[in-house]
Amino acid sequence: MLTLTSPFETPLHRVPAGVKLAALAGLSVGLFSLQSLWMVLAATVGLALLYLSFGLGFARFGAAMLRPLWPFFLVLGLWHLWLGEWAAGLLIGARMLVAVGLANLVTMTTRLDDMIAVVERAAAPLARLGMQPRVLAVAIALVIRFTPVLMDKAQQLGQAWRARSAQRVNWRIVLPISLMALDDADRVAEAIRARGGL
């Protein structure tokens, strides 16, 4: 499976996962409390400089991980241009970019095992309600791990479509992608059961 972890070592790799996740939560709350477009744009520039401070290779890797956001920005931009509220659209888009960029920074510099351990500790009180923290932690880890896999398979399916048809890729690609995701989920479930479950 593909991984979201960066191959480039940075000082953030040595920061505990719990500290990074707590900082992410705090910064996200602060970001969405900002109402000034200029402050959010300044945060966007600050995020870009933070990525670049860890090296050009790291910044390129991070930018590649953010590339799937462009359809959302396109729809958001067209909608707000049609409404005549380009400033509001820019504010929402910049907030989304910074929030996802910060989350991406955490996943790029944190091992999946460390994230699972943090989620499991945080979810420990839910055991009193009958929920198994380990199951929740592994479920979150699988979502994180499978996101790039599913994106890669969707891209391959789109390339196969374009190779066989002059038409643009459309909604008909959703069913094959869904079936591939269900097939992958079934195989992972079998593998987990074969290893004794959770």
N, C-alpha and C positions, 0 to 999 in steps of 0.2 A: 504494500500500500504506500501511497505517497505520504509525505510528512510536511507539516507546516513549519517545523523547526529549521531555523537558519543554519546553513553550514559554516557561517562566519562567526567566530567567537567574539563576544563583546563583554564588557564589564557587567551588563545586565544579566548575563547568563549565571553570574555568581550570586545574584540577589534572590533570596528565598521566594518561592512561588506565592506564598500567602501575602507577602509584602507587596508584590507586584499586582496581585488581584485586588487587594484593598486599595492600592493607589489608583488602579484603573477605575474602580467603583467611585472613588471620591472625585477624580478628575472628570468622569462622565457626568456626575451630578452638577459639578461646577460649570462644565461646558454648556449644558442645557439650561442653566440659569442665566447665561449671558444673553442679553437682548441686543447688544450693539454688533452690527455687521462687521465693523472694523476690528473689534476685539476678537471675533471668531476668525476673521481672516488672518489676524496676527497669530492666533493659535495654530492656524493651518501652516503658516510660514515657520513657526517655531517647531512644529512637528516635522516638517521637511528638513530643517536644520539638524534636528535630533537624529533623524535617520542618517543624514550625511556625516554626522560626527563619528559614526561607527564605521565609516569607510564607504567608498563608492560601490563596492560589490554588495555590501549589506543593503544599501539604499536601493540598488537595482532589484535585488531579491524581494525587498519589501514592496516596491512599486509593482512588480509582477504579481504579487499576491493581492494587490488592490485593483488590478485590471478588471475583474468581473463586475465591479461597481458601475462601469460606464453606462450600461443600459438604464440603470436607475437614474443616473444623472441626466441622461438624454430625455427620458420621460418627464422627470421633474422640471427640467429646463423648458421643454416645449409647453408643458401645462401652465407654468407660471408666466411664460411669454404670452401665451394666449389670453391669460387673465389680466395681463398688463402689470403683474406684480413681480418683476424680475428681481428686485432686492430681497423679497421674502423667499423666493426660490433659491437665490444665492446663499442666503443665510441657512436655510435648511440643508442645502447640498454641502456647504462647508462644515456644518455641524456633523453631518453624517460621515463625511470624509475623515474628520479628526477623530470621531468616536471609533470608527472601524480601524483607522490607522493606529490608534492607541491599543485597541484589542489585538490587532495584528502584531504589534510590537511585543506584547506579552506572550502570545503563542509562539512567535519566532524565537524567543529567548528562554522558553521554559520547556523542560522535558515533560512528555505526556504523563509519565509516572508521577512526577511531582504534582501536576494538576489534579490527577486522580486522588492523591493523598490529601490534598487541601480540601477538595469537594467532599471527600468522605468524612473528614474531621468536622467540616462545617455542617454536614447533614446528620451528624451523630444524634442530636436531640430528636430527629424525626423517627428514630428507632422506637421511641415510646409510643408512637402512633401506628406502629406496625410496618413502617417503611424500612427497607434495608438500605442503609447508606452506601454500601458497596455497589449495589445494583444501580443506584442513581449515578454514582461516580463513573462507573464503566459505561453507562448509557451516554453520558455527556462526552466522555472520551471518544466513544465510537462516532458520535456526531461530528466532533472536531476532526477525527481521522478520516472519516468518509467524505467530508465536504470536498476536498481537492480531488479525491478519486472520482466522485460523481461528476464534478466539473470537467475532468479530463475525458471521461467517457462521453459526456454530452458533446464536447468539442470534436472527438473522433467520429461520433455519429453524424454531426453536422458536416464534417468533411466528406464522409461517405455519401451523404445526401447530395452535396454539391457535385461530387464526381459522377453521379448517376442521373442527375436531373438539372434542367436549365432553370427550373423554378427556385425561388428563394426558400430557405428553410422556414417552415411555418409550424403551426400548433400540432401537426401530425407527429412531430418528433417527441411529444410529451409522453405518449404511451410506451414507446420502446425504452425511453429513459426510466420511466417508472418501473417497468418490468425488470430492467437491469438492476435497479436499486433493490427491488424485492428479492431478486435472485442472490445478490450479494449479501443481503441481510440474512437470508435463509442459510447460506453457506457459513457465515460467521456464527450464527446460532448453533449450527451443527458442530462447528469447531469448539465452541464454548462448552457444549454438552459433552463432547468427547473428552474434554480435559477436566471433567468433574463439575462443570457449572461454576457459579459464583459462590 
